[in-house]
């Protein structure tokens, strides 16, 4: 996917997009090609937790996916407190674009703005802003998020149209499709094993997947 709009075209698309949270994306992800895939580091991985943790959980998400927003709002805080903050799980985000792709891409480019240290904060704020998205109102919402995280409007626009950042996003999307064979969101892998992705996983389902991964490693 080539994603290289001009500044005017990009911001026009972003400002004009009409997105209702229930219709932002399709149903939860279609099954990936294989039940298990390699799970080394991938280009642009964004990580939380101890890289030496016995379990690695990889989530493919899109910022325009309402199912991903549900997981972010309702499940992830509990999951992070129980597993990531305690050093039991190394959590990785990988990016995918769901419709409207321009909006999802803009959110990811904004989240990586600067040194990327605000990535998880911005991702959370974008998800939580979904119910307020209306025609002509997405750009102002994103700009407010950017400013709340220390960026000027000029920096925000520069991040959205940075060609190197767009090339890097394309590389991440290529990896998702060609290496991990992921086509929908949310998609979760636990130590390389694909979780059932016909629904958003509950904390109990993550508990079970993590326990299985630990048992396979002889851990606790």
WOSULBEL-V939275 format. One record per run of one state. SS is the DSSP state (h for helix, s for strand, l for the rest). FROM is the first residue (numbers start at 1). LEN is the number of residues. If there is no record, write none. Layout:
SS|FROM|LEN / SS|FROM|LEN
//
This chain:
l|1|6 / h|7|10 / l|17|4 / h|21|3 / l|24|12 / s|36|1 / l|37|9 / s|46|3 / l|49|6 / s|55|7 / l|62|4 / h|66|19 / l|85|4 / s|89|7 / l|96|5 / h|101|11 / l|112|7 / h|119|14 / l|133|5 / h|138|11 / l|149|4 / h|153|8 / l|161|2 / h|163|16 / l|179|8 / s|187|4 / l|191|2 / s|193|2 / l|195|8 / h|203|15 / l|218|3
//
